[in-house]
Amino acid sequence: MKSNISEFPKHPVHDAPLPAAQPPTVFVYEKMTWQYKVITKGAGENPLTEDELNALGKDGWELVAAIPHATRTEFYLKRSRS
């Protein structure tokens, strides 16, 4: 039997309703709280050394910003308060 191409629809037919979108699942185990520390070094002083940063890291501190000013540099650290 020979098929007639003109019998086929040009666009798919969607008679069935589309499934509803599901909202994403978000798991929150516990609310994080932070403790902050600011270390200020004067312009004549050396900035934090690698050893000092490693010692702070062992205590759970993470350096999040270092802001230089004309007369000082401020180092901002945070750690989880648990």
mmCIF file of the N, C-alpha and C atoms, coordinates in Angstrom:
data_MODEL
# 
_entry.id   MODEL 
# 
loop_
_atom_site.group_PDB 
_atom_site.id 
_atom_site.type_symbol 
_atom_site.label_atom_id 
_atom_site.label_alt_id 
_atom_site.label_comp_id 
_atom_site.label_asym_id 
_atom_site.label_entity_id 
_atom_site.label_seq_id 
_atom_site.pdbx_PDB_ins_code 
_atom_site.Cartn_x 
_atom_site.Cartn_y 
_atom_site.Cartn_z 
_atom_site.occupancy 
_atom_site.B_iso_or_equiv 
_atom_site.pdbx_formal_charge 
_atom_site.auth_seq_id 
_atom_site.auth_comp_id 
_atom_site.auth_asym_id 
_atom_site.auth_atom_id 
_atom_site.pdbx_PDB_model_num 
ATOM 1   N N  . MET A 1 1  ? 0.835  -1.162 0.000  1.00 0.00 ? 1  MET A N  1 
ATOM 2   C CA . MET A 1 1  ? 0.000  0.000  0.000  1.00 0.00 ? 1  MET A CA 1 
ATOM 3   C C  . MET A 1 1  ? 0.883  1.229  0.000  1.00 0.00 ? 1  MET A C  1 
ATOM 4   N N  . LYS A 1 2  ? 0.565  2.188  -0.776 1.00 0.00 ? 2  LYS A N  1 
ATOM 5   C CA . LYS A 1 2  ? 1.348  3.396  -0.938 1.00 0.00 ? 2  LYS A CA 1 
ATOM 6   C C  . LYS A 1 2  ? 0.826  4.467  0.017  1.00 0.00 ? 2  LYS A C  1 
ATOM 7   N N  . SER A 1 3  ? 1.744  5.143  0.762  1.00 0.00 ? 3  SER A N  1 
ATOM 8   C CA . SER A 1 3  ? 1.343  6.190  1.705  1.00 0.00 ? 3  SER A CA 1 
ATOM 9   C C  . SER A 1 3  ? 1.285  7.529  1.005  1.00 0.00 ? 3  SER A C  1 
ATOM 10  N N  . ASN A 1 4  ? 0.314  8.304  1.414  1.00 0.00 ? 4  ASN A N  1 
ATOM 11  C CA . ASN A 1 4  ? 0.186  9.654  0.898  1.00 0.00 ? 4  ASN A CA 1 
ATOM 12  C C  . ASN A 1 4  ? 0.714  10.595 1.983  1.00 0.00 ? 4  ASN A C  1 
ATOM 13  N N  . ILE A 1 5  ? 1.819  11.295 1.682  1.00 0.00 ? 5  ILE A N  1 
ATOM 14  C CA . ILE A 1 5  ? 2.467  12.148 2.668  1.00 0.00 ? 5  ILE A CA 1 
ATOM 15  C C  . ILE A 1 5  ? 1.556  13.279 3.106  1.00 0.00 ? 5  ILE A C  1 
ATOM 16  N N  . SER A 1 6  ? 0.678  13.717 2.264  1.00 0.00 ? 6  SER A N  1 
ATOM 17  C CA . SER A 1 6  ? -0.195 14.824 2.632  1.00 0.00 ? 6  SER A CA 1 
ATOM 18  C C  . SER A 1 6  ? -1.178 14.451 3.739  1.00 0.00 ? 6  SER A C  1 
ATOM 19  N N  . GLU A 1 7  ? -1.306 13.162 4.065  1.00 0.00 ? 7  GLU A N  1 
ATOM 20  C CA . GLU A 1 7  ? -2.203 12.730 5.117  1.00 0.00 ? 7  GLU A CA 1 
ATOM 21  C C  . GLU A 1 7  ? -1.620 12.978 6.511  1.00 0.00 ? 7  GLU A C  1 
ATOM 22  N N  . PHE A 1 8  ? -0.285 13.112 6.635  1.00 0.00 ? 8  PHE A N  1 
ATOM 23  C CA . PHE A 1 8  ? 0.360  13.297 7.924  1.00 0.00 ? 8  PHE A CA 1 
ATOM 24  C C  . PHE A 1 8  ? 0.297  14.773 8.339  1.00 0.00 ? 8  PHE A C  1 
ATOM 25  N N  . PRO A 1 9  ? 0.025  15.053 9.615  1.00 0.00 ? 9  PRO A N  1 
ATOM 26  C CA . PRO A 1 9  ? -0.020 16.454 10.045 1.00 0.00 ? 9  PRO A CA 1 
ATOM 27  C C  . PRO A 1 9  ? 1.374  17.071 9.982  1.00 0.00 ? 9  PRO A C  1 
ATOM 28  N N  . LYS A 1 10 ? 1.418  18.357 9.702  1.00 0.00 ? 10 LYS A N  1 
ATOM 29  C CA . LYS A 1 10 ? 2.704  19.051 9.603  1.00 0.00 ? 10 LYS A CA 1 
ATOM 30  C C  . LYS A 1 10 ? 3.292  19.321 10.989 1.00 0.00 ? 10 LYS A C  1 
ATOM 31  N N  . HIS A 1 11 ? 2.446  19.444 12.005 1.00 0.00 ? 11 HIS A N  1 
ATOM 32  C CA . HIS A 1 11 ? 2.898  19.684 13.376 1.00 0.00 ? 11 HIS A CA 1 
ATOM 33  C C  . HIS A 1 11 ? 2.353  18.572 14.256 1.00 0.00 ? 11 HIS A C  1 
ATOM 34  N N  . PRO A 1 12 ? 3.091  18.181 15.280 1.00 0.00 ? 12 PRO A N  1 
ATOM 35  C CA . PRO A 1 12 ? 2.576  17.127 16.162 1.00 0.00 ? 12 PRO A CA 1 
ATOM 36  C C  . PRO A 1 12 ? 1.290  17.580 16.856 1.00 0.00 ? 12 PRO A C  1 
ATOM 37  N N  . VAL A 1 13 ? 0.424  16.654 17.086 1.00 0.00 ? 13 VAL A N  1 
ATOM 38  C CA . VAL A 1 13 ? -0.841 16.940 17.744 1.00 0.00 ? 13 VAL A CA 1 
ATOM 39  C C  . VAL A 1 13 ? -0.678 16.620 19.220 1.00 0.00 ? 13 VAL A C  1 
ATOM 40  N N  . HIS A 1 14 ? -1.023 17.589 20.094 1.00 0.00 ? 14 HIS A N  1 
ATOM 41  C CA . HIS A 1 14 ? -0.905 17.399 21.536 1.00 0.00 ? 14 HIS A CA 1 
ATOM 42  C C  . HIS A 1 14 ? -2.309 17.409 22.130 1.00 0.00 ? 14 HIS A C  1 
ATOM 43  N N  . ASP A 1 15 ? -2.959 16.286 22.079 1.00 0.00 ? 15 ASP A N  1 
ATOM 44  C CA . ASP A 1 15 ? -4.276 16.189 22.689 1.00 0.00 ? 15 ASP A CA 1 
ATOM 45  C C  . ASP A 1 15 ? -4.172 15.938 24.188 1.00 0.00 ? 15 ASP A C  1 
ATOM 46  N N  . ALA A 1 16 ? -3.118 15.260 24.603 1.00 0.00 ? 16 ALA A N  1 
ATOM 47  C CA . ALA A 1 16 ? -2.966 14.938 26.016 1.00 0.00 ? 16 ALA A CA 1 
ATOM 48  C C  . ALA A 1 16 ? -2.404 16.158 26.747 1.00 0.00 ? 16 ALA A C  1 
ATOM 49  N N  . PRO A 1 17 ? -2.898 16.430 27.958 1.00 0.00 ? 17 PRO A N  1 
ATOM 50  C CA . PRO A 1 17 ? -2.365 17.575 28.704 1.00 0.00 ? 17 PRO A CA 1 
ATOM 51  C C  . PRO A 1 17 ? -0.917 17.310 29.124 1.00 0.00 ? 17 PRO A C  1 
ATOM 52  N N  . LEU A 1 18 ? -0.120 18.373 29.156 1.00 0.00 ? 18 LEU A N  1 
ATOM 53  C CA . LEU A 1 18 ? 1.277  18.250 29.581 1.00 0.00 ? 18 LEU A CA 1 
ATOM 54  C C  . LEU A 1 18 ? 1.317  18.083 31.095 1.00 0.00 ? 18 LEU A C  1 
ATOM 55  N N  . PRO A 1 19 ? 2.257  17.311 31.626 1.00 0.00 ? 19 PRO A N  1 
ATOM 56  C CA . PRO A 1 19 ? 2.347  17.141 33.079 1.00 0.00 ? 19 PRO A CA 1 
ATOM 57  C C  . PRO A 1 19 ? 2.732  18.459 33.751 1.00 0.00 ? 19 PRO A C  1 
ATOM 58  N N  . ALA A 1 20 ? 2.239  18.677 34.951 1.00 0.00 ? 20 ALA A N  1 
ATOM 59  C CA . ALA A 1 20 ? 2.553  19.893 35.695 1.00 0.00 ? 20 ALA A CA 1 
ATOM 60  C C  . ALA A 1 20 ? 4.004  19.866 36.140 1.00 0.00 ? 20 ALA A C  1 
ATOM 61  N N  . ALA A 1 21 ? 4.631  21.024 36.108 1.00 0.00 ? 21 ALA A N  1 
ATOM 62  C CA . ALA A 1 21 ? 6.027  21.117 36.544 1.00 0.00 ? 21 ALA A CA 1 
ATOM 63  C C  . ALA A 1 21 ? 6.091  20.955 38.054 1.00 0.00 ? 21 ALA A C  1 
ATOM 64  N N  . GLN A 1 22 ? 7.054  20.191 38.513 1.00 0.00 ? 22 GLN A N  1 
ATOM 65  C CA . GLN A 1 22 ? 7.243  19.965 39.937 1.00 0.00 ? 22 GLN A CA 1 
ATOM 66  C C  . GLN A 1 22 ? 8.202  21.028 40.485 1.00 0.00 ? 22 GLN A C  1 
ATOM 67  N N  . PRO A 1 23 ? 7.919  21.602 41.653 1.00 0.00 ? 23 PRO A N  1 
ATOM 68  C CA . PRO A 1 23 ? 8.870  22.550 42.231 1.00 0.00 ? 23 PRO A CA 1 
ATOM 69  C C  . PRO A 1 23 ? 10.128 21.810 42.672 1.00 0.00 ? 23 PRO A C  1 
ATOM 70  N N  . PRO A 1 24 ? 11.276 22.503 42.663 1.00 0.00 ? 24 PRO A N  1 
ATOM 71  C CA . PRO A 1 24 ? 12.508 21.827 43.080 1.00 0.00 ? 24 PRO A CA 1 
ATOM 72  C C  . PRO A 1 24 ? 12.457 21.472 44.560 1.00 0.00 ? 24 PRO A C  1 
ATOM 73  N N  . THR A 1 25 ? 13.132 20.407 44.905 1.00 0.00 ? 25 THR A N  1 
ATOM 74  C CA . THR A 1 25 ? 13.220 19.978 46.296 1.00 0.00 ? 25 THR A CA 1 
ATOM 75  C C  . THR A 1 25 ? 14.466 20.591 46.915 1.00 0.00 ? 25 THR A C  1 
ATOM 76  N N  . VAL A 1 26 ? 14.300 21.275 48.032 1.00 0.00 ? 26 VAL A N  1 
ATOM 77  C CA . VAL A 1 26 ? 15.419 21.916 48.714 1.00 0.00 ? 26 VAL A CA 1 
ATOM 78  C C  . VAL A 1 26 ? 15.536 21.308 50.101 1.00 0.00 ? 26 VAL A C  1 
ATOM 79  N N  . PHE A 1 27 ? 16.718 20.833 50.428 1.00 0.00 ? 27 PHE A N  1 
ATOM 80  C CA . PHE A 1 27 ? 16.974 20.253 51.734 1.00 0.00 ? 27 PHE A CA 1 
ATOM 81  C C  . PHE A 1 27 ? 17.771 21.246 52.565 1.00 0.00 ? 27 PHE A C  1 
ATOM 82  N N  . VAL A 1 28 ? 17.269 21.611 53.717 1.00 0.00 ? 28 VAL A N  1 
ATOM 83  C CA . VAL A 1 28 ? 17.987 22.481 54.642 1.00 0.00 ? 28 VAL A CA 1 
ATOM 84  C C  . VAL A 1 28 ? 18.184 21.685 55.928 1.00 0.00 ? 28 VAL A C  1 
ATOM 85  N N  . TYR A 1 29 ? 19.427 21.389 56.215 1.00 0.00 ? 29 TYR A N  1 
ATOM 86  C CA . TYR A 1 29 ? 19.720 20.576 57.376 1.00 0.00 ? 29 TYR A CA 1 
ATOM 87  C C  . TYR A 1 29 ? 19.750 21.414 58.654 1.00 0.00 ? 29 TYR A C  1 
ATOM 88  N N  . GLU A 1 30 ? 20.429 22.533 58.603 1.00 0.00 ? 30 GLU A N  1 
ATOM 89  C CA . GLU A 1 30 ? 20.459 23.437 59.749 1.00 0.00 ? 30 GLU A CA 1 
ATOM 90  C C  . GLU A 1 30 ? 20.895 24.802 59.243 1.00 0.00 ? 30 GLU A C  1 
ATOM 91  N N  . LYS A 1 31 ? 20.458 25.818 59.922 1.00 0.00 ? 31 LYS A N  1 
ATOM 92  C CA . LYS A 1 31 ? 20.813 27.173 59.530 1.00 0.00 ? 31 LYS A CA 1 
ATOM 93  C C  . LYS A 1 31 ? 22.252 27.443 59.938 1.00 0.00 ? 31 LYS A C  1 
ATOM 94  N N  . MET A 1 32 ? 23.053 27.924 58.999 1.00 0.00 ? 32 MET A N  1 
ATOM 95  C CA . MET A 1 32 ? 24.451 28.232 59.286 1.00 0.00 ? 32 MET A CA 1 
ATOM 96  C C  . MET A 1 32 ? 24.531 29.588 59.977 1.00 0.00 ? 32 MET A C  1 
ATOM 97  N N  . THR A 1 33 ? 25.317 29.657 61.013 1.00 0.00 ? 33 THR A N  1 
ATOM 98  C CA . THR A 1 33 ? 25.621 30.924 61.655 1.00 0.00 ? 33 THR A CA 1 
ATOM 99  C C  . THR A 1 33 ? 27.130 31.103 61.629 1.00 0.00 ? 33 THR A C  1 
ATOM 100 N N  . TRP A 1 34 ? 27.558 32.334 61.524 1.00 0.00 ? 34 TRP A N  1 
ATOM 101 C CA . TRP A 1 34 ? 28.969 32.629 61.339 1.00 0.00 ? 34 TRP A CA 1 
ATOM 102 C C  . TRP A 1 34 ? 29.512 33.472 62.472 1.00 0.00 ? 34 TRP A C  1 
ATOM 103 N N  . GLN A 1 35 ? 30.785 33.295 62.714 1.00 0.00 ? 35 GLN A N  1 
ATOM 104 C CA . GLN A 1 35 ? 31.545 34.131 63.638 1.00 0.00 ? 35 GLN A CA 1 
ATOM 105 C C  . GLN A 1 35 ? 32.559 34.871 62.777 1.00 0.00 ? 35 GLN A C  1 
ATOM 106 N N  . TYR A 1 36 ? 32.778 36.151 63.057 1.00 0.00 ? 36 TYR A N  1 
ATOM 107 C CA . TYR A 1 36 ? 33.664 36.967 62.232 1.00 0.00 ? 36 TYR A CA 1 
ATOM 108 C C  . TYR A 1 36 ? 34.832 37.495 63.048 1.00 0.00 ? 36 TYR A C  1 
ATOM 109 N N  . LYS A 1 37 ? 35.933 37.752 62.331 1.00 0.00 ? 37 LYS A N  1 
ATOM 110 C CA . LYS A 1 37 ? 37.131 38.294 62.967 1.00 0.00 ? 37 LYS A CA 1 
ATOM 111 C C  . LYS A 1 37 ? 37.762 39.278 61.989 1.00 0.00 ? 37 LYS A C  1 
ATOM 112 N N  . VAL A 1 38 ? 38.224 40.424 62.498 1.00 0.00 ? 38 VAL A N  1 
ATOM 113 C CA . VAL A 1 38 ? 38.923 41.414 61.683 1.00 0.00 ? 38 VAL A CA 1 
ATOM 114 C C  . VAL A 1 38 ? 40.313 41.590 62.263 1.00 0.00 ? 38 VAL A C  1 
ATOM 115 N N  . ILE A 1 39 ? 41.323 41.430 61.430 1.00 0.00 ? 39 ILE A N  1 
ATOM 116 C CA . ILE A 1 39 ? 42.711 41.647 61.835 1.00 0.00 ? 39 ILE A CA 1 
ATOM 117 C C  . ILE A 1 39 ? 43.214 42.841 61.052 1.00 0.00 ? 39 ILE A C  1 
ATOM 118 N N  . THR A 1 40 ? 43.744 43.833 61.772 1.00 0.00 ? 40 THR A N  1 
ATOM 119 C CA . THR A 1 40 ? 44.248 45.048 61.129 1.00 0.00 ? 40 THR A CA 1 
ATOM 120 C C  . THR A 1 40 ? 45.769 45.069 61.247 1.00 0.00 ? 40 THR A C  1 
ATOM 121 N N  . LYS A 1 41 ? 46.430 45.293 60.118 1.00 0.00 ? 41 LYS A N  1 
ATOM 122 C CA . LYS A 1 41 ? 47.889 45.421 60.086 1.00 0.00 ? 41 LYS A CA 1 
ATOM 123 C C  . LYS A 1 41 ? 48.210 46.827 59.587 1.00 0.00 ? 41 LYS A C  1 
ATOM 124 N N  . GLY A 1 42 ? 49.136 47.508 60.282 1.00 0.00 ? 42 GLY A N  1 
ATOM 125 C CA . GLY A 1 42 ? 49.535 48.849 59.882 1.00 0.00 ? 42 GLY A CA 1 
ATOM 126 C C  . GLY A 1 42 ? 50.332 48.835 58.586 1.00 0.00 ? 42 GLY A C  1 
ATOM 127 N N  . ALA A 1 43 ? 50.499 50.019 58.000 1.00 0.00 ? 43 ALA A N  1 
ATOM 128 C CA . ALA A 1 43 ? 51.192 50.137 56.714 1.00 0.00 ? 43 ALA A CA 1 
ATOM 129 C C  . ALA A 1 43 ? 52.640 49.667 56.808 1.00 0.00 ? 43 ALA A C  1 
ATOM 130 N N  . GLY A 1 44 ? 53.286 49.869 57.954 1.00 0.00 ? 44 GLY A N  1 
ATOM 131 C CA . GLY A 1 44 ? 54.682 49.456 58.109 1.00 0.00 ? 44 GLY A CA 1 
ATOM 132 C C  . GLY A 1 44 ? 54.839 47.988 58.449 1.00 0.00 ? 44 GLY A C  1 
ATOM 133 N N  . GLU A 1 45 ? 53.763 47.316 58.808 1.00 0.00 ? 45 GLU A N  1 
ATOM 134 C CA . GLU A 1 45 ? 53.824 45.914 59.206 1.00 0.00 ? 45 GLU A CA 1 
ATOM 135 C C  . GLU A 1 45 ? 53.722 45.003 57.991 1.00 0.00 ? 45 GLU A C  1 
ATOM 136 N N  . ASN A 1 46 ? 54.235 43.789 58.148 1.00 0.00 ? 46 ASN A N  1 
ATOM 137 C CA . ASN A 1 46 ? 54.063 42.781 57.098 1.00 0.00 ? 46 ASN A CA 1 
ATOM 138 C C  . ASN A 1 46 ? 52.612 42.303 57.110 1.00 0.00 ? 46 ASN A C  1 
ATOM 139 N N  . PRO A 1 47 ? 52.058 41.976 55.944 1.00 0.00 ? 47 PRO A N  1 
ATOM 140 C CA . PRO A 1 47 ? 50.704 41.396 55.941 1.00 0.00 ? 47 PRO A CA 1 
ATOM 141 C C  . PRO A 1 47 ? 50.729 40.020 56.592 1.00 0.00 ? 47 PRO A C  1 
ATOM 142 N N  . LEU A 1 48 ? 49.590 39.395 56.703 1.00 0.00 ? 48 LEU A N  1 
ATOM 143 C CA . LEU A 1 48 ? 49.539 38.060 57.303 1.00 0.00 ? 48 LEU A CA 1 
ATOM 144 C C  . LEU A 1 48 ? 50.435 37.114 56.515 1.00 0.00 ? 48 LEU A C  1 
ATOM 145 N N  . THR A 1 49 ? 51.252 36.362 57.240 1.00 0.00 ? 49 THR A N  1 
ATOM 146 C CA . THR A 1 49 ? 52.143 35.411 56.578 1.00 0.00 ? 49 THR A CA 1 
ATOM 147 C C  . THR A 1 49 ? 51.388 34.119 56.289 1.00 0.00 ? 49 THR A C  1 
ATOM 148 N N  . GLU A 1 50 ? 52.003 33.287 55.492 1.00 0.00 ? 50 GLU A N  1 
ATOM 149 C CA . GLU A 1 50 ? 51.403 31.992 55.175 1.00 0.00 ? 50 GLU A CA 1 
ATOM 150 C C  . GLU A 1 50 ? 51.240 31.144 56.432 1.00 0.00 ? 50 GLU A C  1 
ATOM 151 N N  . ASP A 1 51 ? 52.227 31.199 57.323 1.00 0.00 ? 51 ASP A N  1 
ATOM 152 C CA . ASP A 1 51 ? 52.139 30.443 58.577 1.00 0.00 ? 51 ASP A CA 1 
ATOM 153 C C  . ASP A 1 51 ? 50.988 30.947 59.447 1.00 0.00 ? 51 ASP A C  1 
ATOM 154 N N  . GLU A 1 52 ? 50.814 32.270 59.518 1.00 0.00 ? 52 GLU A N  1 
ATOM 155 C CA . GLU A 1 52 ? 49.712 32.832 60.298 1.00 0.00 ? 52 GLU A CA 1 
ATOM 156 C C  . GLU A 1 52 ? 48.365 32.422 59.708 1.00 0.00 ? 52 GLU A C  1 
ATOM 157 N N  . LEU A 1 53 ? 48.251 32.478 58.373 1.00 0.00 ? 53 LEU A N  1 
ATOM 158 C CA . LEU A 1 53 ? 47.003 32.077 57.714 1.00 0.00 ? 53 LEU A CA 1 
ATOM 159 C C  . LEU A 1 53 ? 46.720 30.593 57.934 1.00 0.00 ? 53 LEU A C  1 
ATOM 160 N N  . ASN A 1 54 ? 47.747 29.756 57.865 1.00 0.00 ? 54 ASN A N  1 
ATOM 161 C CA . ASN A 1 54 ? 47.561 28.321 58.103 1.00 0.00 ? 54 ASN A CA 1 
ATOM 162 C C  . ASN A 1 54 ? 47.121 28.055 59.544 1.00 0.00 ? 54 ASN A C  1 
ATOM 163 N N  . ALA A 1 55 ? 47.695 28.789 60.504 1.00 0.00 ? 55 ALA A N  1 
ATOM 164 C CA . ALA A 1 55 ? 47.291 28.621 61.904 1.00 0.00 ? 55 ALA A CA 1 
ATOM 165 C C  . ALA A 1 55 ? 45.834 29.036 62.090 1.00 0.00 ? 55 ALA A C  1 
ATOM 166 N N  . LEU A 1 56 ? 45.418 30.140 61.463 1.00 0.00 ? 56 LEU A N  1 
ATOM 167 C CA . LEU A 1 56 ? 44.022 30.567 61.531 1.00 0.00 ? 56 LEU A CA 1 
ATOM 168 C C  . LEU A 1 56 ? 43.111 29.529 60.863 1.00 0.00 ? 56 LEU A C  1 
ATOM 169 N N  . GLY A 1 57 ? 43.561 28.974 59.733 1.00 0.00 ? 57 GLY A N  1 
ATOM 170 C CA . GLY A 1 57 ? 42.786 27.944 59.037 1.00 0.00 ? 57 GLY A CA 1 
ATOM 171 C C  . GLY A 1 57 ? 42.600 26.693 59.882 1.00 0.00 ? 57 GLY A C  1 
ATOM 172 N N  . LYS A 1 58 ? 43.610 26.313 60.654 1.00 0.00 ? 58 LYS A N  1 
ATOM 173 C CA . LYS A 1 58 ? 43.487 25.138 61.533 1.00 0.00 ? 58 LYS A CA 1 
ATOM 174 C C  . LYS A 1 58 ? 42.442 25.375 62.614 1.00 0.00 ? 58 LYS A C  1 
ATOM 175 N N  . ASP A 1 59 ? 42.247 26.641 62.976 1.00 0.00 ? 59 ASP A N  1 
ATOM 176 C CA . ASP A 1 59 ? 41.217 26.986 63.968 1.00 0.00 ? 59 ASP A CA 1 
ATOM 177 C C  . ASP A 1 59 ? 39.850 27.191 63.319 1.00 0.00 ? 59 ASP A C  1 
ATOM 178 N N  . GLY A 1 60 ? 39.761 26.946 62.006 1.00 0.00 ? 60 GLY A N  1 
ATOM 179 C CA . GLY A 1 60 ? 38.473 27.037 61.321 1.00 0.00 ? 60 GLY A CA 1 
ATOM 180 C C  . GLY A 1 60 ? 38.205 28.370 60.640 1.00 0.00 ? 60 GLY A C  1 
ATOM 181 N N  . TRP A 1 61 ? 39.148 29.308 60.699 1.00 0.00 ? 61 TRP A N  1 
ATOM 182 C CA . TRP A 1 61 ? 38.939 30.620 60.084 1.00 0.00 ? 61 TRP A CA 1 
ATOM 183 C C  . TRP A 1 61 ? 39.205 30.563 58.589 1.00 0.00 ? 61 TRP A C  1 
ATOM 184 N N  . GLU A 1 62 ? 38.379 31.278 57.838 1.00 0.00 ? 62 GLU A N  1 
ATOM 185 C CA . GLU A 1 62 ? 38.540 31.388 56.378 1.00 0.00 ? 62 GLU A CA 1 
ATOM 186 C C  . GLU A 1 62 ? 38.674 32.865 56.043 1.00 0.00 ? 62 GLU A C  1 
ATOM 187 N N  . LEU A 1 63 ? 39.728 33.217 55.305 1.00 0.00 ? 63 LEU A N  1 
ATOM 188 C CA . LEU A 1 63 ? 39.922 34.596 54.868 1.00 0.00 ? 63 LEU A CA 1 
ATOM 189 C C  . LEU A 1 63 ? 38.936 34.882 53.750 1.00 0.00 ? 63 LEU A C  1 
ATOM 190 N N  . VAL A 1 64 ? 38.074 35.890 53.942 1.00 0.00 ? 64 VAL A N  1 
ATOM 191 C CA . VAL A 1 64 ? 37.066 36.199 52.929 1.00 0.00 ? 64 VAL A CA 1 
ATOM 192 C C  . VAL A 1 64 ? 37.338 37.520 52.226 1.00 0.00 ? 64 VAL A C  1 
ATOM 193 N N  . ALA A 1 65 ? 38.156 38.398 52.831 1.00 0.00 ? 65 ALA A N  1 
ATOM 194 C CA . ALA A 1 65 ? 38.478 39.666 52.176 1.00 0.00 ? 65 ALA A CA 1 
ATOM 195 C C  . ALA A 1 65 ? 39.720 40.261 52.815 1.00 0.00 ? 65 ALA A C  1 
ATOM 196 N N  . ALA A 1 66 ? 40.476 40.983 52.002 1.00 0.00 ? 66 ALA A N  1 
ATOM 197 C CA . ALA A 1 66 ? 41.605 41.786 52.475 1.00 0.00 ? 66 ALA A CA 1 
ATOM 198 C C  . ALA A 1 66 ? 41.454 43.153 51.823 1.00 0.00 ? 66 ALA A C  1 
ATOM 199 N N  . ILE A 1 67 ? 41.275 44.194 52.653 1.00 0.00 ? 67 ILE A N  1 
ATOM 200 C CA . ILE A 1 67 ? 40.998 45.522 52.124 1.00 0.00 ? 67 ILE A CA 1 
ATOM 201 C C  . ILE A 1 67 ? 42.149 46.454 52.494 1.00 0.00 ? 67 ILE A C  1 
ATOM 202 N N  . PRO A 1 68 ? 42.893 46.903 51.482 1.00 0.00 ? 68 PRO A N  1 
ATOM 203 C CA . PRO A 1 68 ? 43.990 47.828 51.772 1.00 0.00 ? 68 PRO A CA 1 
ATOM 204 C C  . PRO A 1 68 ? 43.472 49.266 51.899 1.00 0.00 ? 68 PRO A C  1 
ATOM 205 N N  . HIS A 1 69 ? 43.988 49.975 52.887 1.00 0.00 ? 69 HIS A N  1 
ATOM 206 C CA . HIS A 1 69 ? 43.729 51.399 53.073 1.00 0.00 ? 69 HIS A CA 1 
ATOM 207 C C  . HIS A 1 69 ? 45.084 52.104 53.026 1.00 0.00 ? 69 HIS A C  1 
ATOM 208 N N  . ALA A 1 70 ? 45.077 53.415 53.096 1.00 0.00 ? 70 ALA A N  1 
ATOM 209 C CA . ALA A 1 70 ? 46.335 54.171 52.996 1.00 0.00 ? 70 ALA A CA 1 
ATOM 210 C C  . ALA A 1 70 ? 47.283 53.848 54.152 1.00 0.00 ? 70 ALA A C  1 
ATOM 211 N N  . THR A 1 71 ? 46.752 53.674 55.343 1.00 0.00 ? 71 THR A N  1 
ATOM 212 C CA . THR A 1 71 ? 47.621 53.480 56.511 1.00 0.00 ? 71 THR A CA 1 
ATOM 213 C C  . THR A 1 71 ? 47.534 52.091 57.121 1.00 0.00 ? 71 THR A C  1 
ATOM 214 N N  . ARG A 1 72 ? 46.671 51.237 56.592 1.00 0.00 ? 72 ARG A N  1 
ATOM 215 C CA . ARG A 1 72 ? 46.492 49.908 57.185 1.00 0.00 ? 72 ARG A CA 1 
ATOM 216 C C  . ARG A 1 72 ? 45.865 48.961 56.160 1.00 0.00 ? 72 ARG A C  1 
ATOM 217 N N  . THR A 1 73 ? 45.885 47.675 56.473 1.00 0.00 ? 73 THR A N  1 
ATOM 218 C CA . THR A 1 73 ? 45.165 46.661 55.707 1.00 0.00 ? 73 THR A CA 1 
ATOM 219 C C  . THR A 1 73 ? 44.307 45.880 56.673 1.00 0.00 ? 73 THR A C  1 
ATOM 220 N N  . GLU A 1 74 ? 43.045 45.688 56.318 1.00 0.00 ? 74 GLU A N  1 
ATOM 221 C CA . GLU A 1 74 ? 42.120 44.939 57.157 1.00 0.00 ? 74 GLU A CA 1 
ATOM 222 C C  . GLU A 1 74 ? 41.867 43.581 56.525 1.00 0.00 ? 74 GLU A C  1 
ATOM 223 N N  . PHE A 1 75 ? 41.996 42.533 57.333 1.00 0.00 ? 75 PHE A N  1 
ATOM 224 C CA . PHE A 1 75 ? 41.760 41.157 56.892 1.00 0.00 ? 75 PHE A CA 1 
ATOM 225 C C  . PHE A 1 75 ? 40.488 40.672 57.574 1.00 0.00 ? 75 PHE A C  1 
ATOM 226 N N  . TYR A 1 76 ? 39.504 40.256 56.786 1.00 0.00 ? 76 TYR A N  1 
ATOM 227 C CA . TYR A 1 76 ? 38.223 39.788 57.304 1.00 0.00 ? 76 TYR A CA 1 
ATOM 228 C C  . TYR A 1 76 ? 38.164 38.271 57.199 1.00 0.00 ? 76 TYR A C  1 
ATOM 229 N N  . LEU A 1 77 ? 37.868 37.627 58.312 1.00 0.00 ? 77 LEU A N  1 
ATOM 230 C CA . LEU A 1 77 ? 37.801 36.166 58.374 1.00 0.00 ? 77 LEU A CA 1 
ATOM 231 C C  . LEU A 1 77 ? 36.460 35.745 58.933 1.00 0.00 ? 77 LEU A C  1 
ATOM 232 N N  . LYS A 1 78 ? 36.025 34.534 58.602 1.00 0.00 ? 78 LYS A N  1 
ATOM 233 C CA . LYS A 1 78 ? 34.802 33.982 59.163 1.00 0.00 ? 78 LYS A CA 1 
ATOM 234 C C  . LYS A 1 78 ? 34.990 32.494 59.422 1.00 0.00 ? 78 LYS A C  1 
ATOM 235 N N  . ARG A 1 79 ? 34.181 31.980 60.340 1.00 0.00 ? 79 ARG A N  1 
ATOM 236 C CA . ARG A 1 79 ? 34.143 30.543 60.588 1.00 0.00 ? 79 ARG A CA 1 
ATOM 237 C C  . ARG A 1 79 ? 32.743 30.172 61.078 1.00 0.00 ? 79 ARG A C  1 
ATOM 238 N N  . SER A 1 80 ? 32.445 28.924 60.917 1.00 0.00 ? 80 SER A N  1 
ATOM 239 C CA . SER A 1 80 ? 31.131 28.424 61.329 1.00 0.00 ? 80 SER A CA 1 
ATOM 240 C C  . SER A 1 80 ? 31.045 28.465 62.843 1.00 0.00 ? 80 SER A C  1 
ATOM 241 N N  . ARG A 1 81 ? 29.920 28.939 63.324 1.00 0.00 ? 81 ARG A N  1 
ATOM 242 C CA . ARG A 1 81 ? 29.686 28.973 64.768 1.00 0.00 ? 81 ARG A CA 1 
ATOM 243 C C  . ARG A 1 81 ? 28.927 27.698 65.121 1.00 0.00 ? 81 ARG A C  1 
ATOM 244 N N  . SER A 1 82 ? 29.632 26.709 65.603 1.00 0.00 ? 82 SER A N  1 
ATOM 245 C CA . SER A 1 82 ? 28.968 25.452 65.942 1.00 0.00 ? 82 SER A CA 1 
ATOM 246 C C  . SER A 1 82 ? 29.303 24.978 67.321 1.00 0.00 ? 82 SER A C  1 
# 
